[in-house]
């Protein structure tokens, strides 16, 4: 299974599902809220702020993971180049 997918769904799709769920939940809460308009708007503002914070955290995590994958790939390519050019021949033989 590819590291970039989970059960056939890409990380980008998961982010979109997460954000769509947040918007849907916020909309339903607004429509079904038994509170005054002002209290509902304040509550919605807090919820949307929390959702935005979660999305920023998720973005940071994805960026860090992408950087780790990139760094690992660079290391592997450098090792392969060294092995092919003879710099790493002793490492391969030994």
C-alpha positions, 0 to 999 in steps of 0.5 A: 500500500502506498504511504500517500494513501490510506485505503485508496484515498489520498491525503488531499481527499482526506483534507477536503473531507475534513473541511467539508465536514466542518462546513456542513456541521457548522451550517447544521448547527447554525440552522438548528441552534436554539440560541439567539442569533448573536450567541449562535454567531459567536459560537459558530465563530469559535467553531470555525476558528477551531476548524481553521486551527485544526486545518493549519495543524494538519497542513503543518503535519503534511508538510513535515511528512513530505519533507521527511519523504523528500530527505529520505529520497535524496539520501537514497539517490545519493547512495545510489549515485555513490554506488554507481560511480564507484564511491560506494563500491567498497560499501556494496562489496563489503 
